[in-house]
Structures are given as structure tokens and as C-alpha cells.
Amino acid sequence: MNLNHINIVVKDVEKAVHLFTQHLGFSLIVNRNSKMAVMENSNNFALVIWGQELNQKENIPEYPENFHIGFYQKDEQEVWDIYEKLQTEPTLQFESEPKKIRNTFGFYFFFEKLMIEISVNPFKDNIAQRS
């Protein structure tokens, strides 16, 4: 069984679509009047962007403490490349520049109140050793 999609709630669907298509490797499948969008990446993973207004709410959605989504990269240079590219987006908030995090290298940033991690896969060496 594979995890094949996730639904995240945002206030601004258009800005989320821009972030995920321009910087995080997703392609837009459908955008329903900027209230809900469905995207997919090269691994056939679907990301549903649900506009908060569909919940009859006006505020920016809250997420539980430490909840985040993450994107693994193959090496530190890819992490730096994404970090530099994301610096062009004025609405994003960064905790810091890329650095050592636990047993990997990466950084966290926020889109609205959604925390997103970009890091080197900390498990790739362990997976290779088990094969």
C-alpha cells in the first residue's frame, strides 16, 4: 500500500499553486476557481490544495506544532539551490539558512502557517546498507 495523496488547507490557493509548481516539482492537474486545486509530482503523488474559504472560514489555517511536510534532496548542493530559488518569494518565512539538522542538512520555511522542510535524505545510507 502506498500513500498517494494529501490534502492541505491554505488561505491563498493561487500562491500555494505557484509555490508547489514553480519550486517544489508539482504540475497542476486542475484549479477550481482558485478555491481548490489538485497537483501531482513525478512520483504520481497527488497534492490537494483546499482553500480555507471552502471551510467557511476567513483566517489562515493553523497546523499542530511540529507538523510539516518535507522534500528530500540528494545532496547539500540541491538544498542550497532550492533555498536560493525560494529567496525570490517575498511571502515565505525562513527559520534559517540551510544548516545541519539532526542527522541531515537542510532548512525549514513557512508558507502561511504550514511548515515545509527541504533536506538531504537522512535515511538513504541506512536503506542502502539493508539491501
Disulfide bonds with the S-S distance in Angstrom:
none
